[in-house]
Amino acid sequence: MSHSEGSSSWSPSSVGNDGTGTSGRHPLEDPIDEMTVFAGLMARRPVRLTYAFIGLYIVLFGLSELWGGSDSTLTLVAMGAESPLMIRLGEWWRLLSATALHGGLMHILLNSYVLYSFGPFLEKLLGWQRFVVLYILSGLAGTLLGTLLGDMVSLHISVGASGCLFGLLGAGAMLGFRDFGLPSALVQELRKASLINLGLNVVASLRPNVDWLAHLGGGLCGALLMLIVIRPKLDEDKTRGDQVFTALAVLCLFALLASVVVAIWQGQPWQPPPVDLSSPSMPQ
């Protein structure tokens, strides 16, 4: 449910016996400080899932280094990297497990920094349930698009949370260009930031060895989810929609973790590889 929220700038101590403020004006005539109310609402909400995702990425990155190297194609395939051919052959878990893997130190540092920079704001604004659904489904959309169209662009192996992150960027763009009841000053900042971020990331997507299909699929999914289904949580009331999104979020988290476990169990990356297939040109 989306609606504007605010409060007048007066306090009970400034109200006279006749119900008017000490200045003689009715308290509801005083200006509403939207940003103060909004900031107070955001400050009361914790951030947990953003840091949990970063923690998962770090753990899996450490395991990939232990089992052959985070830049080893063979190791990452054994841990669940996206492979359109293998997915079409029935290894469905790769659709999600690939979003939690990263190839090389710079890759995980960059994606973790982007998530750390933007994730807490959206997790607080949407609530952890809607944030999780947005984040994981955007990543899934990116790998699905890569699986469907990968052969057309010679995409063989891909890893990374870029689809998830582009989902956040797409959702942020919708916040800046559609009225969700947010403070006008915040909307202006979101609009400016979304244009800059999308522009920079579109340019980055054109670099060699970058899985631009994951970026495109994740960004479109995030924008559509925010446009059609997801709304900012601007109050603390519990609704039927909150219950639905809680169930969906739990299901998404279970699917992600189960995919990672199944991928590692099936691939057994701890086994010594017969050959070294390290490749620095794997799309990320």
N, C-alpha and C positions, 0 to 999 in steps of 0.2 A: 504494500500500500504506500502510495507516494503522496505526501502533502507537505506544505510549508509549516515550519515550526519556528516559534520565536517567543519572546516575552518582552514586556515593557521594561523600561530602564528604571522603574521606581521600586522601592522596597516597602514592606509593611510599615516601617517606622516613619515613612514620609507621608502617610495618608492621614488626613484629618478626620474628625468625628463625623463630618458630613459626607465622607466618601470621596472627597477631592484631595488632591495633593496640597502640600503646604504652599505652593505657588498660586493656588486658586484654580489650577487646571485639573480636569479629570485625569486620573493616572493613565487611562487608556489612550489619552491624546499624546503622551510622551512617545518619542521615536523608539522603534524596535531595533535593537542591536542584533541583527541576524548572526553575524560572525561570532559574537561572544557566546550566544546560545549554542551555535553549531560546534564551536571549539570545545565547549564544556561537555557536550554530548560525546564527541570523539574521544576526549580525554578519559572518560569513564570506561571505555571499551578496551579490553586487552588484545594483544596481538600474539597469537600462538601458532597458527597454521603456516604463516609465512616463514617463521623460523624453523618449523618442523620440516617443511619442504627443503629448505637450505641444508638442514642437518642430514636429511636423507641423501641429498646429492653428495655431500661430503663423505658420508659413510661409503656409498657406492664408488665414489672416485678413489677412496683409499683402497677398497677391495680390488678395483681394476688395476691399480698400481702394484698391489701385492701379487696379483695373478697373471702378470705379464705386461702391464703398462697401459696407461689410459690412452695412448696413441697407437695401440696395437689393434688392428682391425679384427684379428682372430679372437682376442680377448673380449672385445666389445660385442662381437657377434655371439659369443658364448654366453654373455651376460644379458642378452636381449635387445641388441641394436635393431633398428628398423631395417628390414630387408623385404622389399615388395614381393620378391619371389617366394621367400620362406613364409611370409604371411599368407599369400595365396595358397600355399601348400598346407595350411592349417595351423601355423604357429601364431595364433591370434594374439597371444600375450605380448608380442612385440609392439603392438599398437600403443600400449601404455608404458611398458618397461623401457622403451627407447627414450621416452621423455625424461627419465630420471638419470640417464647416463650422459657423461661428457667426455669429449676426446681432447685431452691435453689440459694443462694447468690454466692457460689463458682463457680457454673456453668456459670452464667452471667458474673462474673468478669473474668473468664478465657477466655471465647469466645470473650468478648469485648476487652481484652488485645491483643489477637491474631489478631483481626481485626484492632485494632489501630496500631499494630506493622507493619503489612504487607500491609494493605489496601491502605494507602496513596501513597505508591510507585506504586502499580499497577494502581490505579486510575489516577495518573499523566501519567504513561507510556502508558496506553491504551486509555486514554480519558474517561470521566465519562460515556459515552454511552456504550462503550464496557465493561467497568468495571461492570456496572449494569447488563447487559445481562449475563456476565460470572457468576456473584455472584448469581443472582436469579435462573437462569437455573440450576446451580450446586446444589443449595438447593432443587429444584424441582426434579432433578434426584435422589437425596438421598432418598426423601420420596417415590418416585415412586418405587424404588428398594425395600424399606422396605414394601410397600404395596403388591408388587408381591411375595416377598419371606419371609415376616414376619412370616407366620404360620410355616414355616420350621425351624425357629430358636426361636420360641415362643416369638416373638415380639408383644406385645399388645398395649402399649402406648409409645410414644416417642416425645420429644420436643428438640429444640435447633438448632442453626445455624451452627452446625458442618459440614453438607453437603456443605453449602456455603463456609465455610472456607477451607475445603479440596479441593474445586474447585479452590480456589486461590493457594493452594499449588501445585495442579496438573499443573496449568498454569505456575507457577513459575518454576517447573521442566522442562517444555518444553522450557522456555526461556533460561535455562542453557545448554540444549543439542541439540538445533537446531539454525541455523543461522538466526537471524531476523535483522541483521545489527546493533546490539548493540555493544558498545565498548568492546574490548576483555577482558579488566580487569574486567568489570562488569559481563561479561558472566562467567568468572572463579569464581567470588564470588557467583553468582546465582547457579552455579553448585554445589559448596561446600555446600551452605546453603540448597539447595533443598534435597540433600542426607541426611543431618543431620535431617532436619525437617520431611521428610517423614519417616525416620527410627524411630525417636522418636514417631511420631504419629501413626505409624503402631503398635508399641509396646503398646501405650496407648489404641488403639482400641481393644486390646485383654483383657482388664480388664473386670471384671464382670459388668453387668448392663450398658454397653456402646453399643450404636446403631452403630455397625460397618458397617451395610448395608448402613446407611446414609453417613458414611465416604467413603466407597468404591464407591458408586454411584456418590457422589459429586466430588471425586478425578478424576475418569475416565471421567466424563463430562467436568471438567475444562481442563484436558489434551487434550481431543479430540477437544474441541472448539478452543483451542490455536493452535492445530496441523492443523486444517482444515479451520477454519473460521476467527478467530480473529488474528489481527496483531498489534504490537505496533504502536502508532501514533508518528512518528518521524519527523513530520513537522506540520505546522499550516495551510496547504492548506485544503480547504473544498472540499470534493469529494462526489460523489454519494453514496459511501459506508457510509460516515458519516451520510447522511440523512437517509439511511436505518437503521443504528444502533440507531439513535436518536428515530425513530419511534418504534423500538423494545424495547428500554430502557423505553420509556414512557409506552408502553403496559405492560412490566414486572412490573414496579412500580405500575401501576394501579391494576394489577392482585394481587400483594402482599397486597396492602392496602385494596382492596375490599374483599379479602379473610379474612383478620383480622376483618373487620367490620361485614361481614356476620357471621363469627364464633361467635363473641361476641353477635350479635343480636339474633342468633338462640339459643345459649347456655344459655344466660341470667345468667352469673356467679354471678351477684349481688344478686340473689335469695338465701336465706339461704339453705344450703344443708340439706337433711334429715338425712344423716349419715356422719361421717368423714371417708373418704377413703384415708387419707394421706398415701403415700408410698414412702419411701426414695430409693426404688430399681428400680424406673422407669428409663428406658434407656434414655440417654441424648446425 
